Every structure is written in structure tokens, then in C-alpha cells.
Amino acid sequence: MIFHSSRGCQVCAYKDRKDTYKRQLLYDIDNMVREDGKWVKKPYDSRVVEERLNKTITWMYKVFDEKTAKELIRSTLRYYWYKNFFTLMNNHR
């Protein structure tokens, strides 16, 4: 599998691709969409969020091998939980 990047380095392209999918997964979880050049949070609709997550995760498995895709999903969910948990705890203080 070959990844291309504007920087020319295949390692950089691979990392860029992983970062892109991680960001997209976070946007899907938060139900954020791009409107007028800005990311906007939409009202939560479980059907829409489920469709978006399914599409992103399916593409992750198509682009990366199974081990990489699983690790990327795990690390993204850990990051999401950590970010939201500590934000919630800081708001209670």
C-alpha cells in the first residue's frame, strides 16, 4: 500500500492519513459538519451519527490493515473520552 503526500515522504503521508481519519472520527462522534467553511455541531440524531461512524470506520478498514484500523479507533475513542471527561470535571470545579 502506497500513500502519497504533498511533502513527498511516504511515512509522512501515512501519518497524515491516520490523522485525517482520526479527526473525521472525532467529527462524526460529535456530529459536526462543514458549513460555510466552518465546523458546526448539529443536533444529535442517532441514525445520522451511526451512518457517519459506519462510513468512516468502513473506510478505515479499507485503507489500513485490521490491526492499524483497530488501534486507530481505540486511540481516538480514548482521546475523546479523556478530552470530554476532563472537560466535564473541570466544569464542576
N, C-alpha and C positions, 0 to 999 in steps of 0.2 A: 504494500500500500504506500503510495507516494502522496505527500501533502505539499502544496505549493504555498509560498508566502511572498509578500512583496519584499521582504527582507532577504529572500533568496535561500535561507537556511532551512533544511527540512526539519531539523529539530525545533526551530522557532515556529515553523508552520504547524507542526504537531501540537505544540503548546498553545498556539493561537486558536487552533480548532477546539482543543479541550476547554479553553477559557470561554470561547463563544458558546459552546453547548452548556457550560455551567451557568453563564449569565442568562441564557434562554430558559433554562430550567427554573432559575430563580424568578424570572419574569412570569413564567407560567404559573408557578405556585402562588405568586402574589396577584395573579390575574391582571397584569399590566400589559397595555397595548400601546403601540406607537401611533400618536395622532398629532398632526401638525409639527412634526419634528421633536416631540417630547413624549416621554413615557408617562402614561396616565393610568391610574388604578381604576379598574372598572368594578361595578358592584359584583359581589361574589355570586356566581352561578355554578353549581357543582358540575352540571353537564358540560358546560363550556370549559371549565378548568380540567375536567377529566379528559376531554378530547384533545386539548392542547398538550397536556402531560403525555398522553398516549402517543401523540405525533412526535414530540421531541424525543421521548425515550426510544421509540421505534427507530428514529434516525440515528440516535446514538449507537444502537446495536448494529445498524448497517454500516456506520462509518468506522467504528472501533471494534476491536475484538471483545468477546464477552467479559473477560477479566477487567479490561480497562473501562468498559461501559459501567459495570457494576461498581467499581471503585469510584468512578466519577459521580455516579448517582449517590453513593454513600457519603462521599466527602461534601457534596453540595447540600444534602439534607442535614448533615452535621453542622455545616456552616449556617444554614438557615435557622436551625433550632437554636444554636448558640447565639446568633445575632438577635433573634426575637426574644429569647429567654432573658438575656441580659438587658435588653431594652425595656422589657416589662418590669424586671426587678429594679432598674434604675428609676423608672417612673413611680414606683411605690415608695421610694425614699423621700 
